[in-house]
Amino acid sequence: MATKNDVLIVILNYKGWQDTLDCVDAVMKQTYRAFDIFLVENGSHDGSNEKLSNLKKNEKIIYIQNDVNRGFSGGVNQGIRYAIEHDYHFTVLLNNDAVVSPTWLSTLRKTIDTVDASAVTGLLLDGAGKKIESTGDSYTMWGLPFPRQRDENVDRAVGSGYVFGGTAGASLYKTELFDKIGLFDEKFFAYFEDTDINFRAQLAGYTAYYEDRAIAYHDHGSTSKKIPGFTVKQT
């Protein structure tokens, strides 16, 4: 697929087709238009493919269906490889249960052009927009990774600045970063895969930036809560 677009947005669906439709709808309303979507139906076997396959008619969407669930890392790696092979300058990873504001992508694109960073993340709020989900990922000296400012009121959100890393649920990366440090480690089937990639990026001398004007909303755990015991087993 030849393209003049410079951003590939990777979205992974697993048993959440309605969330995915809402996510794609929000992406289609972005003011920044030079993007394509790489949509992975990750072996849901719950009717998701039937609900989502019509999206293949959209010329901005590359749609693939996996026979088995490859996990978050395995699924998004398919999109990252596509971005590398097709010369997209930037790769966005976006959770299917996230909804981005109309200027989200344009803000991240402008920011990454003006700061010394290989990844840019934004202000991620809960679905109601009242609590903070993340203002970038942090990592303590005790080896504890956590989403910065999780569950604080939105009016306490910090200003823009450099962070340990971006959340893989809603961040923009220079595609060359993955070419240099490698893709997500698929041993991390779900959870902490972004901590690992952020650590590897930091060790290789790359930086990440948090942009408070890029706002997205996230229904945290909408996929994992459908699978009893999944969160405990993976973490």
Sine and cosine of phi, psi and omega as CSV:
sin_phi,cos_phi,sin_psi,cos_psi,sin_omega,cos_omega
0.00,0.00,0.93,-0.38,0.05,-1.00
-0.98,0.21,0.60,-0.80,-0.03,-1.00
-0.52,-0.86,0.50,-0.86,0.14,-0.99
-0.97,-0.26,-0.04,1.00,0.00,-1.00
-0.97,0.22,0.53,-0.85,-0.09,-1.00
-0.96,-0.28,-0.06,1.00,-0.02,-1.00
-0.83,-0.55,0.75,-0.67,0.15,-0.99
-0.92,-0.38,0.85,-0.52,-0.02,-1.00
-0.99,-0.16,0.90,-0.44,-0.05,-1.00
-0.99,-0.14,0.85,-0.53,0.00,-1.00
-0.82,-0.58,0.74,-0.67,-0.07,-1.00
-0.92,-0.40,0.82,-0.58,0.06,-1.00
-0.96,-0.28,0.77,-0.64,0.20,-0.98
-0.63,-0.78,0.96,-0.27,0.03,-1.00
0.81,0.59,0.67,0.74,0.01,-1.00
-0.50,-0.87,0.73,0.69,-0.14,-0.99
-0.87,0.50,-0.57,0.82,-0.01,-1.00
-0.92,0.39,-0.68,0.73,0.10,-1.00
-0.86,0.52,-0.67,0.74,-0.03,-1.00
-0.89,0.46,-0.67,0.74,0.04,-1.00
-0.88,0.47,-0.66,0.75,0.03,-1.00
-0.90,0.43,-0.66,0.75,0.02,-1.00
-0.89,0.47,-0.76,0.65,0.00,-1.00
-0.88,0.47,-0.64,0.77,0.02,-1.00
-0.86,0.51,-0.68,0.73,0.02,-1.00
-0.92,0.40,-0.63,0.78,0.03,-1.00
-0.89,0.45,-0.63,0.78,-0.01,-1.00
-0.91,0.40,-0.27,0.96,0.00,-1.00
-1.00,-0.09,0.14,0.99,-0.02,-1.00
-0.91,0.41,0.63,-0.78,0.05,-1.00
-0.95,0.33,-0.48,0.88,0.09,-1.00
-1.00,0.07,0.84,-0.54,-0.19,-0.98
-0.96,-0.29,-0.14,0.99,-0.11,-0.99
-0.99,0.11,0.87,0.50,-0.02,-1.00
-0.68,-0.73,0.36,-0.93,0.25,-0.97
-0.81,-0.59,0.33,-0.95,0.03,-1.00
-0.92,-0.39,0.75,-0.66,0.12,-0.99
-0.95,-0.31,0.97,-0.23,-0.11,-0.99
-0.97,-0.23,0.86,-0.52,-0.02,-1.00
-0.95,-0.31,0.88,-0.47,0.17,-0.98
-1.00,0.01,0.95,-0.33,-0.29,-0.96
-1.00,-0.09,0.83,0.56,0.11,-0.99
0.92,0.39,0.67,0.75,-0.06,-1.00
-0.94,0.35,-0.67,0.74,-0.04,-1.00
0.81,0.59,0.66,0.75,0.02,-1.00
-0.76,-0.65,0.29,0.96,-0.07,-1.00
1.00,-0.08,-0.03,1.00,-0.01,-1.00
-0.86,0.51,-0.66,0.75,-0.03,-1.00
-0.87,0.50,-0.66,0.75,0.02,-1.00
-0.90,0.43,-0.60,0.80,-0.02,-1.00
-0.96,0.26,-0.49,0.87,-0.13,-0.99
-0.98,-0.22,-0.30,0.95,-0.17,-0.99
-0.90,0.44,-0.39,0.92,0.04,-1.00
-0.90,0.43,-0.36,0.93,0.01,-1.00
-0.91,0.42,-0.31,0.95,0.03,-1.00
-0.88,0.48,-0.36,0.93,-0.01,-1.00
-0.95,0.30,-0.32,0.95,0.00,-1.00
-0.98,0.20,0.82,-0.57,-0.08,-1.00
-0.92,0.39,-0.24,0.97,0.02,-1.00
-1.00,-0.01,-0.03,1.00,-0.11,-0.99
-0.90,-0.43,0.82,-0.58,0.19,-0.98
-0.99,-0.17,0.89,-0.46,-0.12,-0.99
-0.91,-0.41,0.79,-0.62,0.10,-1.00
-0.77,-0.64,0.47,-0.88,0.02,-1.00
-0.85,-0.53,0.83,-0.56,0.09,-1.00
-1.00,-0.02,0.60,-0.80,0.04,-1.00
-0.96,0.27,-0.47,0.88,0.00,-1.00
-0.77,-0.64,0.34,-0.94,0.06,-1.00
-0.96,0.27,0.92,-0.40,-0.01,-1.00
-1.00,-0.02,0.13,0.99,-0.05,-1.00
0.97,0.24,0.12,-0.99,0.00,-1.00
-0.89,0.45,-0.77,0.64,-0.08,-1.00
-0.89,0.46,-0.73,0.68,-0.01,-1.00
-0.89,0.46,-0.63,0.78,0.00,-1.00
-0.93,0.37,-0.76,0.65,-0.05,-1.00
-0.94,0.33,-0.47,0.88,0.05,-1.00
-0.87,0.49,-0.53,0.85,0.06,-1.00
-0.87,0.48,-0.66,0.75,0.03,-1.00
-0.94,0.35,-0.64,0.76,0.00,-1.00
-0.90,0.44,-0.66,0.75,0.05,-1.00
-0.87,0.49,-0.64,0.77,0.03,-1.00
-0.89,0.45,-0.66,0.75,0.01,-1.00
-0.88,0.47,-0.67,0.75,0.02,-1.00
-0.91,0.41,-0.73,0.68,-0.08,-1.00
-0.92,0.38,-0.45,0.89,-0.06,-1.00
-0.94,-0.33,0.28,0.96,0.19,-0.98
0.87,0.49,0.62,0.79,0.19,-0.98
-0.97,0.25,0.74,-0.67,-0.02,-1.00
-0.95,0.31,-0.47,0.88,-0.06,-1.00
-0.72,-0.69,0.55,-0.84,0.06,-1.00
-0.82,-0.57,0.78,-0.62,0.09,-1.00
-0.96,-0.27,0.73,-0.68,0.18,-0.98
-0.96,-0.29,0.82,-0.57,-0.10,-1.00
-0.69,-0.73,0.86,-0.52,0.05,-1.00
-0.88,0.47,0.59,-0.81,-0.02,-1.00
-0.94,0.35,-0.29,0.96,0.04,-1.00
-0.99,-0.15,0.35,0.94,0.10,-0.99
-0.95,-0.31,0.56,-0.83,0.07,-1.00
-0.82,-0.57,0.84,-0.54,-0.08,-1.00
-0.99,-0.14,0.56,-0.83,0.07,-1.00
-0.94,0.35,0.38,-0.93,-0.12,-0.99
-0.85,0.52,-0.48,0.88,-0.03,-1.00
-0.98,-0.18,0.15,0.99,-0.07,-1.00
-0.83,0.55,-0.79,0.61,-0.08,-1.00
-0.94,0.35,-0.66,0.75,0.00,-1.00
-0.89,0.46,-0.60,0.80,0.01,-1.00
-0.92,0.39,-0.71,0.71,0.03,-1.00
-0.89,0.45,-0.64,0.77,0.00,-1.00
-0.90,0.43,-0.71,0.71,0.02,-1.00
-0.89,0.45,-0.64,0.77,-0.04,-1.00
-0.92,0.40,-0.72,0.70,-0.06,-1.00
-0.93,0.38,-0.35,0.94,0.07,-1.00
-0.99,0.17,-0.30,0.95,-0.12,-0.99
-0.92,-0.40,-0.19,0.98,0.02,-1.00
-0.89,-0.47,0.33,-0.94,0.03,-1.00
-1.00,0.05,0.99,0.12,-0.04,-1.00
-0.49,-0.87,0.50,-0.87,0.07,-1.00
-0.98,-0.22,-0.13,0.99,0.07,-1.00
-0.58,-0.81,0.63,-0.77,0.05,-1.00
-0.75,-0.66,0.76,-0.65,0.03,-1.00
-0.86,-0.51,0.25,-0.97,-0.05,-1.00
-0.84,-0.55,-0.20,-0.98,0.03,-1.00
-0.99,0.13,0.94,-0.35,-0.03,-1.00
-0.98,-0.22,0.88,-0.48,-0.05,-1.00
-0.94,-0.35,0.25,-0.97,0.11,-0.99
-0.95,0.32,0.12,-0.99,-0.09,-1.00
-0.86,0.52,-0.50,0.87,-0.01,-1.00
-1.00,0.09,-0.18,0.98,0.00,-1.00
0.96,0.27,0.33,0.94,-0.06,-1.00
-0.96,-0.29,-0.45,0.89,-0.03,-1.00
-0.87,-0.49,0.47,-0.88,0.01,-1.00
-1.00,0.07,0.74,-0.67,0.16,-0.99
-1.00,0.01,-0.67,0.74,-0.02,-1.00
-0.22,-0.98,0.61,-0.79,0.23,-0.97
-0.87,-0.49,0.66,0.75,-0.07,-1.00
0.96,-0.26,0.42,-0.91,-0.01,-1.00
-1.00,0.07,0.60,-0.80,0.03,-1.00
-0.87,-0.50,0.25,-0.97,0.00,-1.00
-0.52,-0.85,0.84,-0.55,-0.08,-1.00
-1.00,0.03,0.25,-0.97,0.04,-1.00
-0.92,0.40,-0.25,0.97,0.05,-1.00
-1.00,0.00,0.04,1.00,0.03,-1.00
0.99,0.11,0.44,0.90,-0.01,-1.00
-0.96,-0.27,0.91,-0.40,0.07,-1.00
-1.00,0.10,0.56,-0.83,0.04,-1.00
-0.33,-0.94,0.46,-0.89,0.10,-1.00
-0.96,0.27,0.85,-0.53,-0.06,-1.00
-0.88,0.47,0.74,-0.67,0.07,-1.00
0.93,0.38,0.31,0.95,0.02,-1.00
-0.78,0.62,0.77,-0.64,0.08,-1.00
0.96,0.27,0.10,1.00,0.13,-0.99
-0.98,0.19,0.39,-0.92,0.04,-1.00
-0.90,0.43,0.54,-0.84,-0.09,-1.00
-0.87,0.50,-0.51,0.86,-0.03,-1.00
-0.95,0.30,-0.06,1.00,0.04,-1.00
-0.99,-0.17,0.06,1.00,-0.03,-1.00
-0.87,0.50,0.73,-0.68,-0.01,-1.00
-0.96,0.26,0.27,-0.96,0.05,-1.00
-0.98,0.21,0.16,-0.99,-0.05,-1.00
-0.87,0.49,0.50,-0.86,0.03,-1.00
0.16,-0.99,0.07,-1.00,-0.02,-1.00
-0.96,0.28,0.58,-0.82,-0.03,-1.00
-0.70,-0.71,0.19,-0.98,0.05,-1.00
-0.87,0.50,-0.65,0.76,0.00,-1.00
-0.09,-1.00,0.13,-0.99,0.05,-1.00
-0.98,-0.18,0.44,-0.90,0.10,-1.00
-0.96,0.27,0.72,-0.70,-0.01,-1.00
-0.94,0.35,-0.07,1.00,0.03,-1.00
-0.99,0.12,-0.24,0.97,-0.02,-1.00
-0.18,-0.98,0.96,0.28,-0.01,-1.00
-0.56,-0.83,0.38,-0.92,0.07,-1.00
-0.93,-0.38,0.73,-0.69,-0.04,-1.00
-0.82,-0.57,0.54,-0.84,0.25,-0.97
-0.94,0.34,0.81,-0.59,-0.07,-1.00
-0.86,0.51,-0.53,0.85,0.00,-1.00
-0.88,0.47,-0.39,0.92,0.05,-1.00
-0.85,0.53,-0.72,0.69,-0.02,-1.00
-0.94,0.35,-0.52,0.86,0.06,-1.00
-0.91,0.41,-0.51,0.86,-0.05,-1.00
-1.00,0.07,-0.70,0.71,-0.13,-0.99
-0.96,-0.27,-0.11,0.99,-0.02,-1.00
0.99,-0.13,0.15,-0.99,-0.04,-1.00
-1.00,0.06,-0.09,-1.00,0.04,-1.00
-0.91,0.41,0.64,-0.77,0.01,-1.00
-0.96,0.28,0.90,-0.43,-0.11,-0.99
-0.97,0.25,-0.05,1.00,0.18,-0.98
-0.92,0.39,-0.43,0.90,0.11,-0.99
-1.00,0.07,1.00,0.09,-0.07,-1.00
-0.86,0.51,-0.67,0.74,0.07,-1.00
-0.36,-0.93,0.68,-0.74,0.00,-1.00
0.99,0.15,0.67,-0.74,0.04,-1.00
0.93,0.37,0.04,1.00,0.07,-1.00
-0.91,0.41,-0.54,0.84,0.03,-1.00
-0.97,0.25,-0.52,0.85,0.11,-0.99
-0.87,0.49,-0.70,0.72,0.01,-1.00
-0.88,0.47,-0.72,0.69,-0.04,-1.00
-0.93,0.36,-0.58,0.82,0.04,-1.00
-0.91,0.42,-0.66,0.75,0.02,-1.00
-0.89,0.45,-0.71,0.70,0.01,-1.00
-0.89,0.45,-0.61,0.79,0.04,-1.00
-0.91,0.41,-0.69,0.72,0.02,-1.00
-0.88,0.48,-0.70,0.71,-0.02,-1.00
-0.90,0.44,-0.46,0.89,0.01,-1.00
-1.00,0.03,0.01,1.00,0.07,-1.00
1.00,-0.06,0.20,0.98,0.01,-1.00
-1.00,-0.09,0.45,-0.89,-0.05,-1.00
-0.85,-0.52,0.29,-0.96,0.04,-1.00
-0.79,-0.61,0.46,-0.89,-0.09,-1.00
-0.72,-0.69,0.62,-0.78,0.06,-1.00
-0.97,-0.25,0.81,-0.58,-0.01,-1.00
-0.92,-0.40,0.93,-0.37,-0.13,-0.99
-0.96,0.29,-0.22,0.98,-0.01,-1.00
-1.00,0.05,-0.19,0.98,0.02,-1.00
-1.00,-0.05,0.98,-0.22,-0.18,-0.98
-0.94,-0.33,0.73,-0.68,0.09,-1.00
-0.68,-0.73,0.33,-0.94,-0.05,-1.00
-0.83,-0.55,0.67,-0.74,-0.16,-0.99
-0.73,-0.69,0.79,-0.61,0.11,-0.99
-1.00,0.04,1.00,0.10,-0.16,-0.99
-0.85,0.53,0.78,-0.63,0.09,-1.00
0.98,0.22,0.27,0.96,-0.06,-1.00
-0.92,0.39,-0.42,0.91,0.07,-1.00
-1.00,0.07,-0.77,0.64,-0.11,-0.99
-0.90,0.43,-0.53,0.85,-0.05,-1.00
-0.95,0.32,-0.20,0.98,0.06,-1.00
-0.99,0.16,-0.19,0.98,-0.08,-1.00
-0.86,-0.52,0.98,-0.18,-0.05,-1.00
-0.81,0.58,0.77,-0.64,0.07,-1.00
0.98,0.18,-0.03,1.00,-0.10,-0.99
-0.89,0.46,-0.74,0.68,-0.05,-1.00
-0.88,0.47,-0.71,0.70,-0.01,-1.00
-0.89,0.46,-0.68,0.74,-0.03,-1.00
-0.90,0.44,-0.63,0.78,-0.09,-1.00
-0.99,0.15,-0.39,0.92,-0.06,-1.00
-0.93,-0.36,0.00,0.00,0.00,0.00
